[in-house]
Amino acid sequence: MGSFVGKTAIVTGGARGIGERVAEDIVAQGGNVIVGNVNSDLGENLVSRLGPTNARFVDLNVTRRADSERAVELAQSTFGGLDFLVNAAVAMDAKPLIELSETGWRKTMDVGLTGTFLTAQVFAAHLIQQGRPGSIVNISSIGGQHPYGGAGSYSTVKAGVTLLTEQMAIEWAQHGIRVNAVAPGTIETPLTTYLDDPEIRESRRQAVPLGRIGQPADISHGVLYLLSGSASWVTATTLTVDGGVTRSLFNHMTGRKWS
Ligand SMILES: NC(=O)c1ccc[n+]([C@@H]2O[C@H](COP(=O)([O-])OP(=O)(O)OC[C@H]3O[C@@H](n4cnc5c(N)ncnc54)[C@H](O)[C@@H]3O)[C@@H](O)[C@H]2O)c1
């Protein structure tokens, strides 16, 4: 994997779960990180753990353009430039569509889809103005490849994130900005506390051909690959990291015996 030494990333939703691990791994590889989150306690905690030389927190709500602009300015003034953006923020209103309020629909759309657009637009405009190449990774979901019943607008948002990723990639390739997505399967984070239920945990585990629930590191490794120079000819793609779940339909059906 290419080196992160001297490189700077903004990670939205960076205070916990997948974003937290991405921030940790970038710093472990010698890079700098701006952790952007609406939860300042969590964000400040993470940054103090990572140390002031390589990490800063910014109070950032992805639905507010001005917050992303402040994050870009902070990266520039603190670390002398900006190279990467990882969009990991999420807000859920998990309800069947028939019960979902307009507010609930909009909340997931605003954070997941509009937020991804706004932060990426601010990031790309800065890089284009500086004549500097860069790389963006948006966190989608296997829920954007298959309808996730009961999850409100989540699947629609994540499918949108995949296509938005592709459109940004083809529009910004001419500026040396690569844009990719990672689509995680079930990952153990504070978002998936339903895994605390042993029955749900075991049934989710059994559904994974590779036989275990995913960890934030599984996703972070994919994100860092896509950000890095090792992926210099990879753009407009979605890397599914799910232990094989989405391709295992026939594992879940009885049928003809072949031997
Ligand atoms: N955990 C999984 O199983 C899983 C599976 C597929 C996809 N994903 C995706 O991975 C990403 C990270 O998920 P996670 O499991 O780490 O979730 P998480 O809930 O642990 O972390 C999400 C973070 O986003 C922050 N956030 C919420 N609204 C925000 C806003 N408006 N602006 C900035 N930050 C905001 C939260 O404070 C939180 O720190 C999400 O996009 C999620 O949809 C997760």
PDBQT file of the ligand as one rigid body, heavy atoms in Angstrom, charges set to zero:
ROOT
HETATM    1  N1  LIG A 301     -21.838  -0.862  10.934  1.00  0.00    +0.000 N 
HETATM    2  C1  LIG A 301     -22.320  -1.505   9.868  1.00  0.00    +0.000 C 
HETATM    3  O1  LIG A 301     -22.731  -2.683   9.932  1.00  0.00    +0.000 OA
HETATM    4  C2  LIG A 301     -22.364  -0.804   8.530  1.00  0.00    +0.000 A 
HETATM    5  C3  LIG A 301     -22.743  -1.570   7.410  1.00  0.00    +0.000 A 
HETATM    6  C4  LIG A 301     -22.805  -0.952   6.173  1.00  0.00    +0.000 A 
HETATM    7  C5  LIG A 301     -22.488   0.390   6.054  1.00  0.00    +0.000 A 
HETATM    8  N2  LIG A 301     -22.128   1.099   7.148  1.00  0.00    +0.000 N 
HETATM    9  C6  LIG A 301     -21.813   2.514   6.958  1.00  0.00    +0.000 C 
HETATM   10  O2  LIG A 301     -20.552   2.818   7.500  1.00  0.00    +0.000 OA
HETATM   11  C7  LIG A 301     -20.536   4.185   7.938  1.00  0.00    +0.000 C 
HETATM   12  C8  LIG A 301     -20.084   4.249   9.375  1.00  0.00    +0.000 C 
HETATM   13  O3  LIG A 301     -20.984   3.461  10.148  1.00  0.00    +0.000 OA
HETATM   14  P1  LIG A 301     -20.689   3.059  11.655  1.00  0.00    +0.000 P 
HETATM   15  O4  LIG A 301     -21.235   1.710  11.836  1.00  0.00    +0.000 OA
HETATM   16  O5  LIG A 301     -19.290   3.363  11.990  1.00  0.00    +0.000 OA
HETATM   17  O6  LIG A 301     -21.692   4.081  12.383  1.00  0.00    +0.000 OA
HETATM   18  P2  LIG A 301     -21.562   4.899  13.758  1.00  0.00    +0.000 P 
HETATM   19  O7  LIG A 301     -22.972   5.240  14.097  1.00  0.00    +0.000 OA
HETATM   20  O8  LIG A 301     -20.747   4.151  14.755  1.00  0.00    +0.000 OA
HETATM   21  O9  LIG A 301     -20.753   6.200  13.343  1.00  0.00    +0.000 OA
HETATM   22  C9  LIG A 301     -21.368   7.189  12.583  1.00  0.00    +0.000 C 
HETATM   23  C10 LIG A 301     -20.876   8.544  13.035  1.00  0.00    +0.000 C 
HETATM   24  O10 LIG A 301     -21.517   9.547  12.239  1.00  0.00    +0.000 OA
HETATM   25  C11 LIG A 301     -21.698  10.683  13.062  1.00  0.00    +0.000 C 
HETATM   26  N3  LIG A 301     -22.702  11.585  12.495  1.00  0.00    +0.000 N 
HETATM   27  C12 LIG A 301     -24.056  11.457  12.528  1.00  0.00    +0.000 A 
HETATM   28  N4  LIG A 301     -24.638  12.501  11.905  1.00  0.00    +0.000 NA
HETATM   29  C13 LIG A 301     -23.633  13.315  11.467  1.00  0.00    +0.000 A 
HETATM   30  C14 LIG A 301     -23.587  14.543  10.769  1.00  0.00    +0.000 A 
HETATM   31  N5  LIG A 301     -24.718  15.163  10.391  1.00  0.00    +0.000 N 
HETATM   32  N6  LIG A 301     -22.382  15.088  10.470  1.00  0.00    +0.000 NA
HETATM   33  C15 LIG A 301     -21.237  14.472  10.868  1.00  0.00    +0.000 A 
HETATM   34  N7  LIG A 301     -21.205  13.319  11.551  1.00  0.00    +0.000 NA
HETATM   35  C16 LIG A 301     -22.397  12.734  11.845  1.00  0.00    +0.000 A 
HETATM   36  C17 LIG A 301     -22.104  10.090  14.414  1.00  0.00    +0.000 C 
HETATM   37  O11 LIG A 301     -21.898  11.008  15.463  1.00  0.00    +0.000 OA
HETATM   38  C18 LIG A 301     -21.184   8.875  14.501  1.00  0.00    +0.000 C 
HETATM   39  O12 LIG A 301     -19.970   9.203  15.156  1.00  0.00    +0.000 OA
HETATM   40  C19 LIG A 301     -21.963   4.708   7.724  1.00  0.00    +0.000 C 
HETATM   41  O13 LIG A 301     -22.037   5.395   6.496  1.00  0.00    +0.000 OA
HETATM   42  C20 LIG A 301     -22.793   3.437   7.659  1.00  0.00    +0.000 C 
HETATM   43  O14 LIG A 301     -23.984   3.612   6.926  1.00  0.00    +0.000 OA
HETATM   44  C21 LIG A 301     -22.058   0.544   8.394  1.00  0.00    +0.000 A 
ENDROOT
TORSDOF 0
